[in-house]
């Protein structure tokens, strides 16, 4: 299974050479550790949280979820996602799985786009929807270090590129994830597993949505009361 992942990543690297001009922001591959341990933890997550018994930790992307790291630098953000196991201090989510959080992409404050893992491999970044969601993390996001205009532009280009490659139906902010409870894409089996999110901020999300209108994404469901 790990060999298959490595082969997949090599294909993605080759493809990035051809598509980087279309994205107009070079995609730099900066893979996180995806060893046998992370592979097995991902398969367990798919089974335990979504009832999906798979032999490979793959997904069919149908949505893109935008995030912020609230971590000041690229390297610190990368280190937070790099290792397979979730740090012990993440007490709000470690009871749900030992699998570390991650995303498929990480965008630095200067707009540089890094690919941490193939788009079609599951990353743990959004409750209930990881089985169908590509995550884009953005470095920063705190009050003292707000997301930048260069990140807005990079996210727009990346979303437009991804929408040409996959059947993307929704573009959402992380804070909107719970709006999908009851939706066919929502598969979370643990009714007690929820967190409150505010990323990537309404202003940032609206700016990226405005720049990707040509994709005709579906409207995010209204939150059920």
Secondary structure as UniProt FT lines:
FT   HELIX           2..23
FT   STRAND          27..29
FT   HELIX           36..50
FT   STRAND          63..66
FT   HELIX           74..82
FT   TURN            88..89
FT   TURN            91..96
FT   STRAND          105..107
FT   TURN            109..110
FT   STRAND          113..115
FT   TURN            119..120
FT   TURN            127..129
FT   HELIX           130..132
FT   STRAND          133..138
FT   TURN            143..144
FT   HELIX           149..165
FT   STRAND          170..173
FT   HELIX           174..180
FT   TURN            181..182
FT   TURN            184..185
FT   TURN            191..192
FT   TURN            199..200
FT   HELIX           202..210
FT   TURN            211..212
FT   HELIX           213..215
//
